[in-house]
Amino acid sequence: MLSVRGLVKVYPGPVAAVQGVDLDVPVGMFGLLGPNGAGKTTLMRIVAGLLEPTSGSVTLDGEDILARPERVRERLGYLPQDFGFYPHLTGEQMLLHLLRLKGVTAPGGLKALAGELLERVNLSFAARRAVRSYSGGMRQRLGIAQAIAGNPRLLIVDEPTAGLDPEERLRFYHLLAELAEQRIVLLSTHIVDDVAVLCPRFAVIRGGRLVARTTPRAARAALEGRIHEGLVAPADLPALRAAHHVTQVLLVEGRHRVRLYTLDGGAPAAFGAVPPSLEDAYLVLMRLGALPGVEALEPAAASEANGEPAVSAEVRA
């Protein structure tokens, strides 16, 4: 179990990047979902022992990560958002270099271990190709290969599918799902589909605070009968936004297809109820800070009370 208690990180300015986060993550895949700038990467770097918090605690199976990071590092795998490679090296050479930097040892030698890891992430065919020739998905799989060296108890992946094409993203989903079967995998992302596909449990972070902790099924169920959709002329959009919580505006055949959230189930006559998606739940949480029937970790007005601007959840055409 990974346990985070009262975690705070304040940068000079002051800028409060993480504000009192409490979180328990069991074995399996757990998603941390939030927009860019919400504090996800800062939180991941603290949990990985790479950044010292202003206050709070992080423990892995009872071991204090912050007090004794060297004791936990060998049980930790980390794929950061921006992972640097030497483009002139082959995949095998790059992986061997990273294994040496991490101080990894293996009974059969590092070369044999590198081969096993490349096979695990389906990169054996490209082991002797220069990294500069790798696709984005291949580079991410190479990053995962170094992260899982030593069979870590905790694997942290920060925005792992950003920039991947649909085929590469699907391959990466399968790899992460396999890795989560016997270890804790903490997935930080701003892509709702990542959570919908991979995570049986997730938390939503906004402005450095967790605003909800739930499951995809519960989040969708909370909006049953409350999401409506209809076509709207551009001139009518301002009045609709003033009267309702608009979550998404999509341009379809020159007209605006609008999805809106209604707390009481009431909607304009031209709108019809539609099945809610996880993206609907996420956007409502970003806008209002709460969902009916979902555990609220922060009061809806807390951000405004602390002088933070409200976060708009609308996807504007």
Secondary structure, DSSP 4 states (H G I P E B T S, - for coil): -EEEEEEEEEETTTEEEEEEEEEEE-SEEEEEE--TTSSHHHHHHHHTTSS--SEEEEEETTEETTT-HHHHHTTEEEE-SS----TTSBHHHHHHHHHHHHT---TT-HHHHHHHHHHHTT-GGGTTSBGGG--HHHHHHHHHHHHTTT--SEEEEESTTTT--HHHHHHHHHHHHHHTTSSEEEEEES-HHHHHHH-SEEEEEETTEEEEEE-HHHHHHTTTTTEEEEEE-GGGHHHHHHHSEEEEEEEETTEEEEEEE-TTS---TT-EE----HHHHHHHHHHHS--TTS-BSS-TTHHHHTTPPPPP--B--
